[in-house]
Amino acid sequence: MNNRREVLKTLCAGAASLGAAPLVDASSRLCAKADAVIFLWIPGGLPHTETFDPKPHVAFKEGMPAREMLTTWPSIPTAVTGIRFTQGLEQIASVMDRGALIRSLVGASGPLLHAAHQRHWMEAGDEKHFGAALARQMGPRNTDAPAYVCIEDSDFASGCDYALAMIECGARFIQVDYGYTPFEKWDTHEYGHRRLPALKRSIDAPVATLIRRLEARGLLERTLVVLASEFSRAPLCEGSNATVSDERHFGLHAHFAGAGCVLLFGGGVRRALRASRAASSTSAGSTTRATHWPGGTT
């Protein structure tokens, strides 16, 4: 899957078989197992190599080449042999055997304007969020519940709790928005390394708890849970010979759409799966893949 359009087709394939045909090509229809979606949206830019696609760990060293600054935190094992995350995501790592990891997402081309990317993978020119489109096509699972719910809470964990309650009530598509404040939250334009531990804590337990609770209630296989972000991040240093002079620039800060990750849980998704553009085929486990930063490749 090389771009947001292909991911969208995959996510909507189950819905298509239930009657949402205008959203996807007929060739992409699959047998649906999910009848509800929880979409966990991280605006601002979640750096993929500092979260779900770690590269060799590098520590801060004054004057280090920026192109070598891919992952500033050690990696940790997950519940799936061969798939590793970065330190600070231990809870999500523990439920990875219930999900699938896409490491081959590539963003839309052109200027990285927040307005375009916050349409949640719809490229410029598209008019509808696909959650609203699915809800309109399929309606609610319970006529007493809304078909489409968007939750933006100051506490992401509370949003995840509310999403579970809405699934139990019969809502079709629930979006939990982490919230966006310029230069705050996941909009890490400086001190990326220093800010990541708190940011990871804010999503780690809430996401893992949501997956476990859905599973305990027998709702995970019929609910597709998606964790995604606008784009990734790259070193905020210009030029192929750029160096990191202080800890303010240690970490990933610039907008980067050349690579990214998406986590999928439940909904009939094949478990313990990893999809990577570098692999010759899609299989469990992980392979090392080059990341092309502006000014260099590591």
N, C-alpha and C positions, 0 to 999 in steps of 0.2 A: 504494500500500500504506500504509494509515493506522495500523496497529497491529501488535503482535507476532503476533497471531493470523493476520493475513493473510500476514506474512512466513513464519510456520511452514508455512502451507498451500503456499506457493510452494516452500519448501525440500524439503517432503515429497512434492511432486507426482510426481517421478521415482520415488521409492520406492513410491508408490501403484500405479504401473503395473506394478511387479514383485511386488505382492501385499500391500502394507501398507495396504490399503483402509480399515481401521477408523480410521486416523489422519486422513483427510481426506475431504471430500465427493467423490462421484463426478465432479461437474462440474469439479473442479480437476485431474483426471488429465491428465498430459502424457506424451509419448513420452520414456522415460528414456534418457539418455546416460551418466549417472553410476551407478556401482555402489559408490561409497565416499565418505565425507565426512570432512574434517578440519575440526574446529570450534575456532577460535582465540578463546578467551574472555577478555575483559578485565574482571574485576570491579573495583568501586570507582568507575567512572564516567569514561569517556573523553569529554572535551568536544568535541562535534562541530564547533563553529566554530573551535576551535583545532587541528583536525586535518584532517578530510576535507570540510568545508563552510565554507571561510573567507569572512568578510565583510570590509568595508573595514578595513584595519589601523589601529589606534590605539596611540599610544605613551603611556607613563605621564605623567600630569600631576596633581599634587596638587589635589584638589578637583573632579576631572572627574566628570560624572554617571555613575553606575553603569550606567544603561541604555545608554550608548554603548559600554560595554566588551564587545564581541562577540569580536573577534579581536585578540590582542596580539602576533601574529607576522606578518611579511609572507607573502604567498602565493607559491607557486612553480608553474610549469607542470608538467603530467604528460605522459605519452606520448599522451594523447588531447586534441586541440584543444578548448579550451573548458572542460575540467575542471581545476581547480586545487586543490592541497592547501596546507597551511601549511609554512613553512620547517622543516626537520628530518626530513621524510619523503620525501627525494629518491629513495631506493631503491624504495619502494612506488610512488611516482609513475612510475618508469621502467617498471614492469610493468603499469600501469593498462590498457594496450591488450589485456591478456589477461583482463580482468575487467569487472565491472559495479559501479556504485555506487548504492546506495539512500540518498537523502537525505530520505526522507519518513517515517521510522519515528517512531511516537508510542507512548509507554509506556502501561502499564496505569494505570487510574485508582485513586485511593485512596492511603493512606499509602505512602510510599516506604520500605518495610522491605526491608533487604538479603535477608532469608530468602525473600521472595516473588520478588524480581527475579533472584536467583541460581538460580532454577529454570530459567533460560535461556529466557526468553520465555514460559514456561507461566504463565498468570495464576493468581491465588490460587484454590485449590480443585482444581487439577490435581495428579495424584499422581506422574506419571512424567516424567522428563527424556526429551525426544523421541529422544535418541541411544539410550537404553536400549530405548525402545519400537521404534525401527526395527531395532535389532539383534535383538530378540526376534522380530519379525515376519519378518525376512529371513535371519537367521543369518549366520555368517561366509562370506566368499568362499572361504576355505580352512579346512577342518575342523581343521587343525593350528594355526590362529591364533584368538585371541579375536575375537568379533564386536564387542564394545564395549570400548574402552580409554580410561581417563581419566588424563592425565599432568599432574601438578603438580610442576614442577621449579623449584628456586631460580633456574635459568637458563632463561629463555624460549627462547633460541636452541637449547639442548640439547633442549628439549621438541619444537621444530619438527623437529630432526634425527631424533628418535625417532619422530615421527609419520610421516615419510617411510619409515623402516625398517618400520614396522608396515603401511603401505600395500603395500609391496613383499612383505610376508609374507602378505597376504591379509586383514587386518582390515577390518571393515565401516565402523565409526564410531570415529574417534579424536578425543578432546577434549584440547586443550592449554590448561590453565588457567594464566593468568599468576600467579595467587596473590594472596591478599588479606591485608593487615595493616592494621588500623584506623589511619587518619591517615598511612599510608605508601603507597608505590607509587602506584597511580592514585587512591587515596582522598585527593585533594588539597583539603583544607579550608582551606589557607592557602598563600601563596607559589606560587600556581598557575603564574604566568608563569615564575618562576625555576626551578621544578622540571621544566617540560615538556621542555627539551632532552635531559636524561638519559633521561626516560621514552620519548621518541620514538626515541632511539637504541636502546633495548632491544627495540623491535619492528620498526624499519625494515628493517635488513639481514636479520634472521631470516625475516620474512615474504616479502620479495622473493626471497631465496635459495631458500626452499621452493618458490615458484612456478616459478622457473627450473629447479630440479632435477626437479620433477615433469614439466615440459615436455620436458626433455632426455631423460628416460626413457620418454617416450611415455605418461605416466600422467595428464597434466593433464585431458584431455578426459573421462576416466572418473572423475575425483576432483573433487568439489565442495569448494572451500576457502571457509570462511566466517570473516570477522573481525567480531566484534561485542562489544558492551559492555552493562552493566546499564542505564545511562541516560546522559544527558549532564550538563552542569553549567552553572550560571548564576552571576552575581555574588552574593557572599555579603553583600548589603547590603539592608536592609529599607526598604520604602517607595518611593513614586514619585519622591521628591526626594532619594534617597540619593546620597551622593558617596563617592568613593574617597579616603581620607585618607593612606594610606601604601602602600608596595609589598607589605606583607603581604597586602593585599586586592586587589592588582592581579593579575587572572587570574580564572578561573572556578572556583567552589568549591562552591556549593550544589547539592544533587541537583535534577535537572531532567529530566522525562520528556516535555516538550512537543515535543521534536524529537530526532532522532538519525540516525546513519549506520550502514550495514552494507556491507561489501565482499564481493563474491562473485567467485571465480575458478574457471575450468575447469568441469567437469561439464556441458558443453553450454550454459552460460550465454552469452547473446548478448554478444559482446565490445564494449568501448568504449561501454557503455550507461550512461546516467544516468537514474534515476527520481527525479523531484522533484514534490512535491505542488503547487508553484506553476505548473508547466508545464501547458499544455493537452493535451499528449500526451507520451509517453515517447520520447526521442530521444537521439542522441549529443550531447555537449556539456553545458553547464550554464547555469542561469538563476539570477538572484538571487532569494532567497526570504526573506520577513520571518521573524524569529525573535521570539517573544513571551516576553520575560522577565517574571517577576513584577514588577509595577510599571511596565511600559512596553514599547513595541514599537520595534524598530529595523530 
